[in-house]
Amino acid sequence: MRRASPREGSTVRIKLDRTLCDGFGLCAVHAPETFSVDEWGYVSLVDRSGEIPPEHEHGVRRALLDCPVHAIIELSARDAQHEPAR
């Protein structure tokens, strides 16, 4: 019998700190379905909720690890509850 991991079934949620973003664009290379780049090279989330579908999680995690200025933040379940709606 396979045991479920603690993260299984939970949705990954991220926040993009645009004040930190320097426009390197690596996130959009790794996860173009999640990050869009504007005409000045700065990134924004395609889905402003920051919820990542399971099929995009690998690319988003790669983007999170490769961001040179750490502008992508993974929110924990507790963080997500305290995040103000936009």
PDB file with SEQRES, HELIX, SHEET and CRYST1 records, atoms N, CA, C and O in Angstrom:
SEQRES   1 A   86  MET ARG ARG ALA SER PRO ARG GLU GLY SER THR VAL ARG          
SEQRES   2 A   86  ILE LYS LEU ASP ARG THR LEU CYS ASP GLY PHE GLY LEU          
SEQRES   3 A   86  CYS ALA VAL HIS ALA PRO GLU THR PHE SER VAL ASP GLU          
SEQRES   4 A   86  TRP GLY TYR VAL SER LEU VAL ASP ARG SER GLY GLU ILE          
SEQRES   5 A   86  PRO PRO GLU HIS GLU HIS GLY VAL ARG ARG ALA LEU LEU          
SEQRES   6 A   86  ASP CYS PRO VAL HIS ALA ILE ILE GLU LEU SER ALA ARG          
SEQRES   7 A   86  ASP ALA GLN HIS GLU PRO ALA ARG                              
HELIX    1 AA1 LEU A   26  HIS A   30  1                                   5    
HELIX    2 AA2 PRO A   54  HIS A   56  5                                   3    
HELIX    3 AA3 GLU A   57  ASP A   66  1                                  10    
HELIX    4 AA4 ALA A   77  HIS A   82  1                                   6    
SHEET    1 AA1 2 PHE A  35  VAL A  37  0                                        
SHEET    2 AA1 2 VAL A  43  LEU A  45 -1                                        
SHEET    1 AA2 3 GLU A  51  ILE A  52  0                                        
SHEET    2 AA2 3 VAL A  12  LEU A  16 -1                                        
SHEET    3 AA2 3 ILE A  72  LEU A  75 -1                                        
CRYST1    1.000    1.000    1.000  90.00  90.00  90.00 P 1           1          
ATOM      1  N   MET A   1       0.842  -1.177   0.000  1.00  0.00           N  
ATOM      2  CA  MET A   1       0.000   0.000   0.000  1.00  0.00           C  
ATOM      3  C   MET A   1       0.892   1.248   0.000  1.00  0.00           C  
ATOM      4  O   MET A   1       1.871   1.328   0.742  1.00  0.00           O  
ATOM      5  N   ARG A   2       0.539   2.199  -0.833  1.00  0.00           N  
ATOM      6  CA  ARG A   2       1.296   3.439  -0.944  1.00  0.00           C  
ATOM      7  C   ARG A   2       0.760   4.446   0.063  1.00  0.00           C  
ATOM      8  O   ARG A   2      -0.449   4.635   0.196  1.00  0.00           O  
ATOM      9  N   ARG A   3       1.669   5.075   0.754  1.00  0.00           N  
ATOM     10  CA  ARG A   3       1.304   6.105   1.731  1.00  0.00           C  
ATOM     11  C   ARG A   3       1.257   7.468   1.075  1.00  0.00           C  
ATOM     12  O   ARG A   3       2.130   7.800   0.273  1.00  0.00           O  
ATOM     13  N   ALA A   4       0.276   8.244   1.395  1.00  0.00           N  
ATOM     14  CA  ALA A   4       0.162   9.601   0.854  1.00  0.00           C  
ATOM     15  C   ALA A   4       1.171  10.505   1.545  1.00  0.00           C  
ATOM     16  O   ALA A   4       1.350  10.452   2.762  1.00  0.00           O  
ATOM     17  N   SER A   5       1.819  11.330   0.748  1.00  0.00           N  
ATOM     18  CA  SER A   5       2.746  12.292   1.340  1.00  0.00           C  
ATOM     19  C   SER A   5       1.937  13.412   1.978  1.00  0.00           C  
ATOM     20  O   SER A   5       0.774  13.601   1.623  1.00  0.00           O  
ATOM     21  N   PRO A   6       2.524  14.165   2.915  1.00  0.00           N  
ATOM     22  CA  PRO A   6       1.791  15.242   3.574  1.00  0.00           C  
ATOM     23  C   PRO A   6       1.325  16.319   2.597  1.00  0.00           C  
ATOM     24  O   PRO A   6       0.331  16.999   2.854  1.00  0.00           O  
ATOM     25  N   ARG A   7       2.040  16.481   1.473  1.00  0.00           N  
ATOM     26  CA  ARG A   7       1.714  17.521   0.514  1.00  0.00           C  
ATOM     27  C   ARG A   7       0.705  17.044  -0.523  1.00  0.00           C  
ATOM     28  O   ARG A   7       0.091  17.857  -1.214  1.00  0.00           O  
ATOM     29  N   GLU A   8       0.533  15.725  -0.636  1.00  0.00           N  
ATOM     30  CA  GLU A   8      -0.336  15.187  -1.669  1.00  0.00           C  
ATOM     31  C   GLU A   8      -1.756  15.709  -1.494  1.00  0.00           C  
ATOM     32  O   GLU A   8      -2.294  15.736  -0.387  1.00  0.00           O  
ATOM     33  N   GLY A   9      -2.344  16.118  -2.599  1.00  0.00           N  
ATOM     34  CA  GLY A   9      -3.703  16.628  -2.549  1.00  0.00           C  
ATOM     35  C   GLY A   9      -3.798  18.098  -2.176  1.00  0.00           C  
ATOM     36  O   GLY A   9      -4.870  18.693  -2.284  1.00  0.00           O  
ATOM     37  N   SER A  10      -2.700  18.692  -1.742  1.00  0.00           N  
ATOM     38  CA  SER A  10      -2.741  20.110  -1.395  1.00  0.00           C  
ATOM     39  C   SER A  10      -2.285  20.934  -2.597  1.00  0.00           C  
ATOM     40  O   SER A  10      -1.456  20.494  -3.394  1.00  0.00           O  
ATOM     41  N   THR A  11      -2.835  22.119  -2.708  1.00  0.00           N  
ATOM     42  CA  THR A  11      -2.492  23.006  -3.800  1.00  0.00           C  
ATOM     43  C   THR A  11      -1.302  23.861  -3.400  1.00  0.00           C  
ATOM     44  O   THR A  11      -1.261  24.417  -2.302  1.00  0.00           O  
ATOM     45  N   VAL A  12      -0.337  23.959  -4.299  1.00  0.00           N  
ATOM     46  CA  VAL A  12       0.797  24.839  -4.070  1.00  0.00           C  
ATOM     47  C   VAL A  12       0.336  26.258  -4.383  1.00  0.00           C  
ATOM     48  O   VAL A  12      -0.374  26.491  -5.361  1.00  0.00           O  
ATOM     49  N   ARG A  13       0.741  27.185  -3.557  1.00  0.00           N  
ATOM     50  CA  ARG A  13       0.370  28.583  -3.739  1.00  0.00           C  
ATOM     51  C   ARG A  13       1.626  29.438  -3.608  1.00  0.00           C  
ATOM     52  O   ARG A  13       2.432  29.237  -2.698  1.00  0.00           O  
ATOM     53  N   ILE A  14       1.785  30.380  -4.511  1.00  0.00           N  
ATOM     54  CA  ILE A  14       2.960  31.246  -4.496  1.00  0.00           C  
ATOM     55  C   ILE A  14       2.547  32.711  -4.502  1.00  0.00           C  
ATOM     56  O   ILE A  14       1.407  33.070  -4.799  1.00  0.00           O  
ATOM     57  N   LYS A  15       3.512  33.524  -4.165  1.00  0.00           N  
ATOM     58  CA  LYS A  15       3.360  34.976  -4.222  1.00  0.00           C  
ATOM     59  C   LYS A  15       4.575  35.506  -4.962  1.00  0.00           C  
ATOM     60  O   LYS A  15       5.689  35.028  -4.745  1.00  0.00           O  
ATOM     61  N   LEU A  16       4.379  36.471  -5.820  1.00  0.00           N  
ATOM     62  CA  LEU A  16       5.476  37.102  -6.542  1.00  0.00           C  
ATOM     63  C   LEU A  16       5.674  38.497  -5.969  1.00  0.00           C  
ATOM     64  O   LEU A  16       4.764  39.325  -6.010  1.00  0.00           O  
ATOM     65  N   ASP A  17       6.859  38.755  -5.438  1.00  0.00           N  
ATOM     66  CA  ASP A  17       7.168  40.077  -4.894  1.00  0.00           C  
ATOM     67  C   ASP A  17       7.762  40.916  -6.019  1.00  0.00           C  
ATOM     68  O   ASP A  17       8.957  40.841  -6.307  1.00  0.00           O  
ATOM     69  N   ARG A  18       6.911  41.707  -6.642  1.00  0.00           N  
ATOM     70  CA  ARG A  18       7.351  42.504  -7.794  1.00  0.00           C  
ATOM     71  C   ARG A  18       8.345  43.598  -7.414  1.00  0.00           C  
ATOM     72  O   ARG A  18       9.038  44.128  -8.282  1.00  0.00           O  
ATOM     73  N   THR A  19       8.425  43.943  -6.132  1.00  0.00           N  
ATOM     74  CA  THR A  19       9.418  44.937  -5.712  1.00  0.00           C  
ATOM     75  C   THR A  19      10.824  44.343  -5.723  1.00  0.00           C  
ATOM     76  O   THR A  19      11.809  45.076  -5.807  1.00  0.00           O  
ATOM     77  N   LEU A  20      10.919  43.021  -5.637  1.00  0.00           N  
ATOM     78  CA  LEU A  20      12.222  42.357  -5.691  1.00  0.00           C  
ATOM     79  C   LEU A  20      12.617  41.956  -7.103  1.00  0.00           C  
ATOM     80  O   LEU A  20      13.804  41.834  -7.407  1.00  0.00           O  
ATOM     81  N   CYS A  21      11.630  41.750  -7.968  1.00  0.00           N  
ATOM     82  CA  CYS A  21      11.886  41.241  -9.320  1.00  0.00           C  
ATOM     83  C   CYS A  21      12.783  42.203 -10.098  1.00  0.00           C  
ATOM     84  O   CYS A  21      12.506  43.399 -10.187  1.00  0.00           O  
ATOM     85  N   ASP A  22      13.869  41.654 -10.662  1.00  0.00           N  
ATOM     86  CA  ASP A  22      14.773  42.442 -11.494  1.00  0.00           C  
ATOM     87  C   ASP A  22      14.626  42.105 -12.975  1.00  0.00           C  
ATOM     88  O   ASP A  22      15.412  42.571 -13.800  1.00  0.00           O  
ATOM     89  N   GLY A  23      13.622  41.298 -13.312  1.00  0.00           N  
ATOM     90  CA  GLY A  23      13.331  41.023 -14.714  1.00  0.00           C  
ATOM     91  C   GLY A  23      14.267  40.045 -15.397  1.00  0.00           C  
ATOM     92  O   GLY A  23      14.442  40.115 -16.614  1.00  0.00           O  
ATOM     93  N   PHE A  24      14.872  39.136 -14.647  1.00  0.00           N  
ATOM     94  CA  PHE A  24      15.732  38.136 -15.277  1.00  0.00           C  
ATOM     95  C   PHE A  24      14.923  37.212 -16.189  1.00  0.00           C  
ATOM     96  O   PHE A  24      15.427  36.765 -17.219  1.00  0.00           O  
ATOM     97  N   GLY A  25      13.675  36.924 -15.818  1.00  0.00           N  
ATOM     98  CA  GLY A  25      12.780  36.142 -16.658  1.00  0.00           C  
ATOM     99  C   GLY A  25      12.963  34.637 -16.632  1.00  0.00           C  
ATOM    100  O   GLY A  25      12.341  33.929 -17.424  1.00  0.00           O  
ATOM    101  N   LEU A  26      13.810  34.128 -15.731  1.00  0.00           N  
ATOM    102  CA  LEU A  26      14.005  32.677 -15.657  1.00  0.00           C  
ATOM    103  C   LEU A  26      12.717  31.956 -15.294  1.00  0.00           C  
ATOM    104  O   LEU A  26      12.483  30.836 -15.749  1.00  0.00           O  
ATOM    105  N   CYS A  27      11.892  32.578 -14.492  1.00  0.00           N  
ATOM    106  CA  CYS A  27      10.628  31.956 -14.096  1.00  0.00           C  
ATOM    107  C   CYS A  27       9.737  31.724 -15.311  1.00  0.00           C  
ATOM    108  O   CYS A  27       9.100  30.676 -15.422  1.00  0.00           O  
ATOM    109  N   ALA A  28       9.688  32.684 -16.214  1.00  0.00           N  
ATOM    110  CA  ALA A  28       8.857  32.546 -17.411  1.00  0.00           C  
ATOM    111  C   ALA A  28       9.410  31.483 -18.355  1.00  0.00           C  
ATOM    112  O   ALA A  28       8.659  30.893 -19.132  1.00  0.00           O  
ATOM    113  N   VAL A  29      10.699  31.240 -18.294  1.00  0.00           N  
ATOM    114  CA  VAL A  29      11.302  30.167 -19.094  1.00  0.00           C  
ATOM    115  C   VAL A  29      10.886  28.812 -18.524  1.00  0.00           C  
ATOM    116  O   VAL A  29      10.511  27.911 -19.274  1.00  0.00           O  
ATOM    117  N   HIS A  30      10.951  28.667 -17.207  1.00  0.00           N  
ATOM    118  CA  HIS A  30      10.618  27.404 -16.555  1.00  0.00           C  
ATOM    119  C   HIS A  30       9.116  27.137 -16.487  1.00  0.00           C  
ATOM    120  O   HIS A  30       8.692  25.984 -16.569  1.00  0.00           O  
ATOM    121  N   ALA A  31       8.314  28.177 -16.339  1.00  0.00           N  
ATOM    122  CA  ALA A  31       6.866  28.002 -16.145  1.00  0.00           C  
ATOM    123  C   ALA A  31       6.088  29.097 -16.890  1.00  0.00           C  
ATOM    124  O   ALA A  31       5.490  29.968 -16.257  1.00  0.00           O  
ATOM    125  N   PRO A  32       6.094  29.057 -18.213  1.00  0.00           N  
ATOM    126  CA  PRO A  32       5.431  30.119 -18.981  1.00  0.00           C  
ATOM    127  C   PRO A  32       3.915  30.158 -18.794  1.00  0.00           C  
ATOM    128  O   PRO A  32       3.286  31.182 -19.060  1.00  0.00           O  
ATOM    129  N   GLU A  33       3.328  29.058 -18.340  1.00  0.00           N  
ATOM    130  CA  GLU A  33       1.885  29.038 -18.105  1.00  0.00           C  
ATOM    131  C   GLU A  33       1.519  29.729 -16.789  1.00  0.00           C  
ATOM    132  O   GLU A  33       0.346  29.995 -16.529  1.00  0.00           O  
ATOM    133  N   THR A  34       2.527  30.018 -15.963  1.00  0.00           N  
ATOM    134  CA  THR A  34       2.300  30.639 -14.655  1.00  0.00           C  
ATOM    135  C   THR A  34       2.786  32.086 -14.606  1.00  0.00           C  
ATOM    136  O   THR A  34       2.181  32.923 -13.937  1.00  0.00           O  
ATOM    137  N   PHE A  35       3.871  32.379 -15.310  1.00  0.00           N  
ATOM    138  CA  PHE A  35       4.492  33.711 -15.272  1.00  0.00           C  
ATOM    139  C   PHE A  35       4.451  34.349 -16.653  1.00  0.00           C  
ATOM    140  O   PHE A  35       4.771  33.702 -17.651  1.00  0.00           O  
ATOM    141  N   SER A  36       4.059  35.612 -16.711  1.00  0.00           N  
ATOM    142  CA  SER A  36       4.112  36.351 -17.977  1.00  0.00           C  
ATOM    143  C   SER A  36       5.105  37.501 -17.820  1.00  0.00           C  
ATOM    144  O   SER A  36       5.320  38.011 -16.721  1.00  0.00           O  
ATOM    145  N   VAL A  37       5.696  37.893 -18.931  1.00  0.00           N  
ATOM    146  CA  VAL A  37       6.699  38.957 -18.938  1.00  0.00           C  
ATOM    147  C   VAL A  37       6.123  40.141 -19.705  1.00  0.00           C  
ATOM    148  O   VAL A  37       5.610  39.986 -20.813  1.00  0.00           O  
ATOM    149  N   ASP A  38       6.214  41.333 -19.101  1.00  0.00           N  
ATOM    150  CA  ASP A  38       5.696  42.518 -19.782  1.00  0.00           C  
ATOM    151  C   ASP A  38       6.744  43.088 -20.746  1.00  0.00           C  
ATOM    152  O   ASP A  38       7.843  42.548 -20.871  1.00  0.00           O  
ATOM    153  N   GLU A  39       6.391  44.174 -21.417  1.00  0.00           N  
ATOM    154  CA  GLU A  39       7.284  44.752 -22.429  1.00  0.00           C  
ATOM    155  C   GLU A  39       8.591  45.303 -21.853  1.00  0.00           C  
ATOM    156  O   GLU A  39       9.538  45.539 -22.604  1.00  0.00           O  
ATOM    157  N   TRP A  40       8.659  45.511 -20.536  1.00  0.00           N  
ATOM    158  CA  TRP A  40       9.889  45.987 -19.895  1.00  0.00           C  
ATOM    159  C   TRP A  40      10.693  44.840 -19.302  1.00  0.00           C  
ATOM    160  O   TRP A  40      11.763  45.061 -18.734  1.00  0.00           O  
ATOM    161  N   GLY A  41      10.191  43.621 -19.427  1.00  0.00           N  
ATOM    162  CA  GLY A  41      10.909  42.458 -18.926  1.00  0.00           C  
ATOM    163  C   GLY A  41      10.540  42.056 -17.508  1.00  0.00           C  
ATOM    164  O   GLY A  41      11.158  41.152 -16.945  1.00  0.00           O  
ATOM    165  N   TYR A  42       9.548  42.706 -16.922  1.00  0.00           N  
ATOM    166  CA  TYR A  42       9.145  42.358 -15.564  1.00  0.00           C  
ATOM    167  C   TYR A  42       8.036  41.318 -15.586  1.00  0.00           C  
ATOM    168  O   TYR A  42       7.238  41.250 -16.521  1.00  0.00           O  
ATOM    169  N   VAL A  43       8.008  40.525 -14.554  1.00  0.00           N  
ATOM    170  CA  VAL A  43       7.148  39.353 -14.510  1.00  0.00           C  
ATOM    171  C   VAL A  43       5.912  39.610 -13.659  1.00  0.00           C  
ATOM    172  O   VAL A  43       5.949  40.380 -12.699  1.00  0.00           O  
ATOM    173  N   SER A  44       4.818  38.955 -14.028  1.00  0.00           N  
ATOM    174  CA  SER A  44       3.615  38.928 -13.203  1.00  0.00           C  
ATOM    175  C   SER A  44       3.024  37.528 -13.274  1.00  0.00           C  
ATOM    176  O   SER A  44       3.352  36.741 -14.161  1.00  0.00           O  
ATOM    177  N   LEU A  45       2.148  37.236 -12.324  1.00  0.00           N  
ATOM    178  CA  LEU A  45       1.483  35.934 -12.310  1.00  0.00           C  
ATOM    179  C   LEU A  45       0.315  35.955 -13.290  1.00  0.00           C  
ATOM    180  O   LEU A  45      -0.461  36.910 -13.324  1.00  0.00           O  
ATOM    181  N   VAL A  46       0.198  34.908 -14.075  1.00  0.00           N  
ATOM    182  CA  VAL A  46      -0.925  34.784 -14.999  1.00  0.00           C  
ATOM    183  C   VAL A  46      -2.219  34.678 -14.199  1.00  0.00           C  
ATOM    184  O   VAL A  46      -3.202  35.349 -14.512  1.00  0.00           O  
ATOM    185  N   ASP A  47      -2.222  33.833 -13.164  1.00  0.00           N  
ATOM    186  CA  ASP A  47      -3.369  33.687 -12.267  1.00  0.00           C  
ATOM    187  C   ASP A  47      -3.007  34.404 -10.972  1.00  0.00           C  
ATOM    188  O   ASP A  47      -2.200  33.906 -10.186  1.00  0.00           O  
ATOM    189  N   ARG A  48      -3.592  35.554 -10.754  1.00  0.00           N  
ATOM    190  CA  ARG A  48      -3.215  36.384  -9.594  1.00  0.00           C  
ATOM    191  C   ARG A  48      -3.452  35.721  -8.249  1.00  0.00           C  
ATOM    192  O   ARG A  48      -2.921  36.176  -7.236  1.00  0.00           O  
ATOM    193  N   SER A  49      -4.248  34.643  -8.221  1.00  0.00           N  
ATOM    194  CA  SER A  49      -4.479  33.947  -6.949  1.00  0.00           C  
ATOM    195  C   SER A  49      -3.211  33.250  -6.471  1.00  0.00           C  
ATOM    196  O   SER A  49      -3.054  32.986  -5.279  1.00  0.00           O  
ATOM    197  N   GLY A  50      -2.301  32.950  -7.407  1.00  0.00           N  
ATOM    198  CA  GLY A  50      -1.068  32.264  -7.044  1.00  0.00           C  
ATOM    199  C   GLY A  50      -1.234  30.769  -6.863  1.00  0.00           C  
ATOM    200  O   GLY A  50      -0.276  30.088  -6.496  1.00  0.00           O  
ATOM    201  N   GLU A  51      -2.424  30.240  -7.110  1.00  0.00           N  
ATOM    202  CA  GLU A  51      -2.641  28.802  -6.987  1.00  0.00           C  
ATOM    203  C   GLU A  51      -2.073  28.095  -8.212  1.00  0.00           C  
ATOM    204  O   GLU A  51      -2.350  28.471  -9.351  1.00  0.00           O  
ATOM    205  N   ILE A  52      -1.280  27.069  -7.956  1.00  0.00           N  
ATOM    206  CA  ILE A  52      -0.590  26.360  -9.024  1.00  0.00           C  
ATOM    207  C   ILE A  52      -1.213  24.987  -9.224  1.00  0.00           C  
ATOM    208  O   ILE A  52      -1.257  24.187  -8.289  1.00  0.00           O  
ATOM    209  N   PRO A  53      -1.696  24.702 -10.431  1.00  0.00           N  
ATOM    210  CA  PRO A  53      -2.229  23.368 -10.699  1.00  0.00           C  
ATOM    211  C   PRO A  53      -1.113  22.323 -10.600  1.00  0.00           C  
ATOM    212  O   PRO A  53       0.044  22.625 -10.891  1.00  0.00           O  
ATOM    213  N   PRO A  54      -1.449  21.117 -10.196  1.00  0.00           N  
ATOM    214  CA  PRO A  54      -0.425  20.073 -10.031  1.00  0.00           C  
ATOM    215  C   PRO A  54       0.436  19.858 -11.269  1.00  0.00           C  
ATOM    216  O   PRO A  54       1.630  19.585 -11.146  1.00  0.00           O  
ATOM    217  N   GLU A  55      -0.140  19.975 -12.444  1.00  0.00           N  
ATOM    218  CA  GLU A  55       0.635  19.736 -13.673  1.00  0.00           C  
ATOM    219  C   GLU A  55       1.662  20.825 -13.953  1.00  0.00           C  
ATOM    220  O   GLU A  55       2.541  20.624 -14.790  1.00  0.00           O  
ATOM    221  N   HIS A  56       1.580  21.976 -13.278  1.00  0.00           N  
ATOM    222  CA  HIS A  56       2.551  23.060 -13.459  1.00  0.00           C  
ATOM    223  C   HIS A  56       3.526  23.178 -12.285  1.00  0.00           C  
ATOM    224  O   HIS A  56       4.433  24.009 -12.306  1.00  0.00           O  
ATOM    225  N   GLU A  57       3.337  22.358 -11.284  1.00  0.00           N  
ATOM    226  CA  GLU A  57       4.125  22.492 -10.057  1.00  0.00           C  
ATOM    227  C   GLU A  57       5.629  22.322 -10.282  1.00  0.00           C  
ATOM    228  O   GLU A  57       6.421  23.063  -9.700  1.00  0.00           O  
ATOM    229  N   HIS A  58       6.028  21.378 -11.100  1.00  0.00           N  
ATOM    230  CA  HIS A  58       7.464  21.136 -11.307  1.00  0.00           C  
ATOM    231  C   HIS A  58       8.159  22.380 -11.869  1.00  0.00           C  
ATOM    232  O   HIS A  58       9.207  22.782 -11.365  1.00  0.00           O  
ATOM    233  N   GLY A  59       7.584  22.987 -12.908  1.00  0.00           N  
ATOM    234  CA  GLY A  59       8.178  24.177 -13.499  1.00  0.00           C  
ATOM    235  C   GLY A  59       8.217  25.356 -12.538  1.00  0.00           C  
ATOM    236  O   GLY A  59       9.178  26.126 -12.528  1.00  0.00           O  
ATOM    237  N   VAL A  60       7.171  25.494 -11.732  1.00  0.00           N  
ATOM    238  CA  VAL A  60       7.119  26.588 -10.760  1.00  0.00           C  
ATOM    239  C   VAL A  60       8.166  26.379  -9.669  1.00  0.00           C  
ATOM    240  O   VAL A  60       8.813  27.335  -9.241  1.00  0.00           O  
ATOM    241  N   ARG A  61       8.334  25.154  -9.222  1.00  0.00           N  
ATOM    242  CA  ARG A  61       9.372  24.889  -8.208  1.00  0.00           C  
ATOM    243  C   ARG A  61      10.768  25.173  -8.773  1.00  0.00           C  
ATOM    244  O   ARG A  61      11.630  25.696  -8.067  1.00  0.00           O  
ATOM    245  N   ARG A  62      10.986  24.830 -10.041  1.00  0.00           N  
ATOM    246  CA  ARG A  62      12.261  25.130 -10.696  1.00  0.00           C  
ATOM    247  C   ARG A  62      12.465  26.637 -10.750  1.00  0.00           C  
ATOM    248  O   ARG A  62      13.565  27.126 -10.494  1.00  0.00           O  
ATOM    249  N   ALA A  63      11.402  27.379 -11.084  1.00  0.00           N  
ATOM    250  CA  ALA A  63      11.482  28.840 -11.136  1.00  0.00           C  
ATOM    251  C   ALA A  63      11.782  29.417  -9.757  1.00  0.00           C  
ATOM    252  O   ALA A  63      12.588  30.338  -9.624  1.00  0.00           O  
ATOM    253  N   LEU A  64      11.133  28.875  -8.739  1.00  0.00           N  
ATOM    254  CA  LEU A  64      11.340  29.334  -7.364  1.00  0.00           C  
ATOM    255  C   LEU A  64      12.805  29.158  -6.959  1.00  0.00           C  
ATOM    256  O   LEU A  64      13.397  30.040  -6.338  1.00  0.00           O  
ATOM    257  N   LEU A  65      13.372  28.020  -7.314  1.00  0.00           N  
ATOM    258  CA  LEU A  65      14.771  27.746  -6.952  1.00  0.00           C  
ATOM    259  C   LEU A  65      15.766  28.573  -7.768  1.00  0.00           C  
ATOM    260  O   LEU A  65      16.833  28.932  -7.269  1.00  0.00           O  
ATOM    261  N   ASP A  66      15.419  28.875  -9.020  1.00  0.00           N  
ATOM    262  CA  ASP A  66      16.363  29.566  -9.903  1.00  0.00           C  
ATOM    263  C   ASP A  66      16.261  31.082  -9.880  1.00  0.00           C  
ATOM    264  O   ASP A  66      17.103  31.760 -10.470  1.00  0.00           O  
ATOM    265  N   CYS A  67      15.257  31.630  -9.217  1.00  0.00           N  
ATOM    266  CA  CYS A  67      15.119  33.091  -9.179  1.00  0.00           C  
ATOM    267  C   CYS A  67      16.322  33.698  -8.445  1.00  0.00           C  
ATOM    268  O   CYS A  67      16.512  33.439  -7.257  1.00  0.00           O  
ATOM    269  N   PRO A  68      17.129  34.498  -9.138  1.00  0.00           N  
ATOM    270  CA  PRO A  68      18.341  35.031  -8.505  1.00  0.00           C  
ATOM    271  C   PRO A  68      18.085  36.026  -7.376  1.00  0.00           C  
ATOM    272  O   PRO A  68      18.964  36.246  -6.543  1.00  0.00           O  
ATOM    273  N   VAL A  69      16.900  36.630  -7.333  1.00  0.00           N  
ATOM    274  CA  VAL A  69      16.608  37.608  -6.280  1.00  0.00           C  
ATOM    275  C   VAL A  69      15.551  37.110  -5.297  1.00  0.00           C  
ATOM    276  O   VAL A  69      15.120  37.853  -4.415  1.00  0.00           O  
ATOM    277  N   HIS A  70      15.137  35.853  -5.450  1.00  0.00           N  
ATOM    278  CA  HIS A  70      14.164  35.223  -4.539  1.00  0.00           C  
ATOM    279  C   HIS A  70      12.853  36.006  -4.471  1.00  0.00           C  
ATOM    280  O   HIS A  70      12.306  36.233  -3.392  1.00  0.00           O  
ATOM    281  N   ALA A  71      12.361  36.414  -5.639  1.00  0.00           N  
ATOM    282  CA  ALA A  71      11.119  37.182  -5.699  1.00  0.00           C  
ATOM    283  C   ALA A  71       9.875  36.291  -5.673  1.00  0.00           C  
ATOM    284  O   ALA A  71       8.757  36.790  -5.542  1.00  0.00           O  
ATOM    285  N   ILE A  72      10.066  34.976  -5.797  1.00  0.00           N  
ATOM    286  CA  ILE A  72       8.939  34.042  -5.768  1.00  0.00           C  
ATOM    287  C   ILE A  72       8.928  33.372  -4.402  1.00  0.00           C  
ATOM    288  O   ILE A  72       9.930  32.801  -3.972  1.00  0.00           O  
ATOM    289  N   ILE A  73       7.800  33.447  -3.732  1.00  0.00           N  
ATOM    290  CA  ILE A  73       7.686  32.917  -2.372  1.00  0.00           C  
ATOM    291  C   ILE A  73       6.585  31.872  -2.353  1.00  0.00           C  
ATOM    292  O   ILE A  73       5.467  32.129  -2.800  1.00  0.00           O  
ATOM    293  N   GLU A  74       6.902  30.691  -1.834  1.00  0.00           N  
ATOM    294  CA  GLU A  74       5.873  29.674  -1.664  1.00  0.00           C  
ATOM    295  C   GLU A  74       5.141  29.953  -0.370  1.00  0.00           C  
ATOM    296  O   GLU A  74       5.758  30.113   0.683  1.00  0.00           O  
ATOM    297  N   LEU A  75       3.820  30.011  -0.453  1.00  0.00           N  
ATOM    298  CA  LEU A  75       3.010  30.268   0.726  1.00  0.00           C  
ATOM    299  C   LEU A  75       2.604  28.950   1.368  1.00  0.00           C  
ATOM    300  O   LEU A  75       2.187  28.016   0.683  1.00  0.00           O  
ATOM    301  N   SER A  76       2.728  28.886   2.661  1.00  0.00           N  
ATOM    302  CA  SER A  76       2.249  27.712   3.384  1.00  0.00           C  
ATOM    303  C   SER A  76       0.732  27.838   3.516  1.00  0.00           C  
ATOM    304  O   SER A  76       0.168  28.895   3.232  1.00  0.00           O  
ATOM    305  N   ALA A  77       0.080  26.777   3.940  1.00  0.00           N  
ATOM    306  CA  ALA A  77      -1.372  26.817   4.138  1.00  0.00           C  
ATOM    307  C   ALA A  77      -1.733  27.929   5.126  1.00  0.00           C  
ATOM    308  O   ALA A  77      -2.735  28.621   4.945  1.00  0.00           O  
ATOM    309  N   ARG A  78      -0.920  28.099   6.163  1.00  0.00           N  
ATOM    310  CA  ARG A  78      -1.177  29.143   7.162  1.00  0.00           C  
ATOM    311  C   ARG A  78      -1.006  30.533   6.547  1.00  0.00           C  
ATOM    312  O   ARG A  78      -1.811  31.429   6.805  1.00  0.00           O  
ATOM    313  N   ASP A  79       0.050  30.718   5.728  1.00  0.00           N  
ATOM    314  CA  ASP A  79       0.258  32.004   5.051  1.00  0.00           C  
ATOM    315  C   ASP A  79      -0.905  32.333   4.152  1.00  0.00           C  
ATOM    316  O   ASP A  79      -1.359  33.476   4.107  1.00  0.00           O  
ATOM    317  N   ALA A  80      -1.397  31.332   3.428  1.00  0.00           N  
ATOM    318  CA  ALA A  80      -2.480  31.543   2.472  1.00  0.00           C  
ATOM    319  C   ALA A  80      -3.748  32.009   3.188  1.00  0.00           C  
ATOM    320  O   ALA A  80      -4.516  32.791   2.628  1.00  0.00           O  
ATOM    321  N   GLN A  81      -3.976  31.548   4.400  1.00  0.00           N  
ATOM    322  CA  GLN A  81      -5.162  31.964   5.152  1.00  0.00           C  
ATOM    323  C   GLN A  81      -5.073  33.433   5.551  1.00  0.00           C  
ATOM    324  O   GLN A  81      -6.101  34.098   5.678  1.00  0.00           O  
ATOM    325  N   HIS A  82      -3.869  33.947   5.750  1.00  0.00           N  
ATOM    326  CA  HIS A  82      -3.685  35.325   6.196  1.00  0.00           C  
ATOM    327  C   HIS A  82      -3.393  36.279   5.064  1.00  0.00           C  
ATOM    328  O   HIS A  82      -3.259  37.480   5.296  1.00  0.00           O  
ATOM    329  N   GLU A  83      -3.289  35.772   3.826  1.00  0.00           N  
ATOM    330  CA  GLU A  83      -3.001  36.608   2.674  1.00  0.00           C  
ATOM    331  C   GLU A  83      -4.262  37.414   2.315  1.00  0.00           C  
ATOM    332  O   GLU A  83      -5.324  36.826   2.111  1.00  0.00           O  
ATOM    333  N   PRO A  84      -4.160  38.726   2.237  1.00  0.00           N  
ATOM    334  CA  PRO A  84      -5.342  39.533   1.891  1.00  0.00           C  
ATOM    335  C   PRO A  84      -5.794  39.265   0.465  1.00  0.00           C  
ATOM    336  O   PRO A  84      -4.967  39.039  -0.418  1.00  0.00           O  
ATOM    337  N   ALA A  85      -7.078  39.290   0.241  1.00  0.00           N  
ATOM    338  CA  ALA A  85      -7.620  39.101  -1.109  1.00  0.00           C  
ATOM    339  C   ALA A  85      -7.323  40.340  -1.942  1.00  0.00           C  
ATOM    340  O   ALA A  85      -7.295  41.459  -1.430  1.00  0.00           O  
ATOM    341  N   ARG A  86      -7.102  40.120  -3.237  1.00  0.00           N  
ATOM    342  CA  ARG A  86      -6.810  41.250  -4.126  1.00  0.00           C  
ATOM    343  C   ARG A  86      -7.874  41.407  -5.155  1.00  0.00           C  
ATOM    344  O   ARG A  86      -7.796  42.308  -5.991  1.00  0.00           O  
TER     345      ARG A  86                                                      
END                                                                             
